[in-house]
Amino acid sequence: MFDEDEHGWWIVGDFSYWYLWEPAQAERFLELREIISYRSKEIVVRETSGGSNAWEIGLSIYRMHGRFLYRIFNTDEEIKGQ
């Protein structure tokens, strides 16, 4: 994730998606949503992890304040296993 001001561009966050790569899931990996206020966008991140026939999708919501991202919400969206 990048942001820009009068001094140029800088990195504010780094997320990666690699587990069981699938285009349909990758489209849901990162979203910008107006959740709290229509004037600001929150970043919704879904992270998939697992192995040995069990996996989970964690959902986190981040908000930018100043030059930093802060996680304001975190939960398990989906859990599958044997």
C-alpha positions in Angstrom: 0.0 0.0 0.0 1.3 3.4 -0.9 0.2 7.0 -0.1 1.4 10.3 -1.5 1.8 13.9 -0.2 3.7 16.9 -1.3 7.0 15.1 -0.5 6.3 12.1 -2.8 5.2 8.5 -2.3 5.8 6.2 0.6 4.9 2.7 1.7 2.3 2.5 4.5 1.6 -1.2 4.5 2.7 -4.5 2.9 0.3 -7.5 2.5 0.8 -10.6 0.4 -1.5 -13.4 -0.8 0.1 -16.8 -1.7 -1.8 -19.6 0.0 -3.7 -21.7 -2.6 -3.6 -18.8 -5.1 -6.9 -18.5 -7.0 -8.0 -15.4 -9.0 -11.5 -15.4 -7.5 -10.1 -15.4 -3.9 -7.4 -12.8 -4.8 -10.1 -10.4 -5.8 -11.5 -10.5 -2.3 -8.0 -10.3 -0.7 -7.9 -6.5 -0.4 -10.8 -4.0 -0.6 -11.3 -0.3 0.1 -14.7 0.3 1.8 -16.5 3.2 3.5 -17.4 1.3 6.7 -17.2 3.9 9.4 -17.7 7.1 7.5 -18.6 8.0 3.9 -15.6 10.4 3.9 -12.9 7.9 4.6 -12.1 4.5 3.3 -11.0 1.6 5.4 -8.8 -1.2 4.1 -10.3 -4.7 4.4 -7.8 -7.5 4.2 -8.6 -11.3 4.1 -5.6 -13.6 4.9 -5.9 -17.3 4.2 -3.7 -19.7 6.1 -3.7 -23.4 6.9 -2.6 -26.9 5.9 -3.3 -30.6 6.4 -6.9 -30.3 5.3 -7.7 -27.4 7.6 -7.7 -23.7 6.8 -9.1 -20.3 7.9 -9.7 -16.9 6.4 -8.9 -14.1 8.8 -10.5 -10.7 8.2 -8.9 -7.5 9.4 -9.9 -3.9 8.9 -7.2 -1.2 8.8 -7.5 2.6 8.9 -4.8 5.1 8.0 -3.9 7.8 10.5 -1.0 10.1 9.6 1.5 8.0 7.8 0.6 4.7 9.5 -1.9 1.9 9.1 -3.7 0.8 12.3 -5.7 -2.5 12.6 -9.0 -1.5 14.1 -10.8 -4.9 13.7 -9.7 -8.6 13.5 -11.8 -11.8 13.4 -12.0 -15.2 11.7 -14.3 -15.0 8.8 -14.3 -18.7 7.9 -12.7 -21.8 9.4 -12.7 -25.2 7.6 -11.3 -28.4 8.8 -11.7 -32.2 9.1 
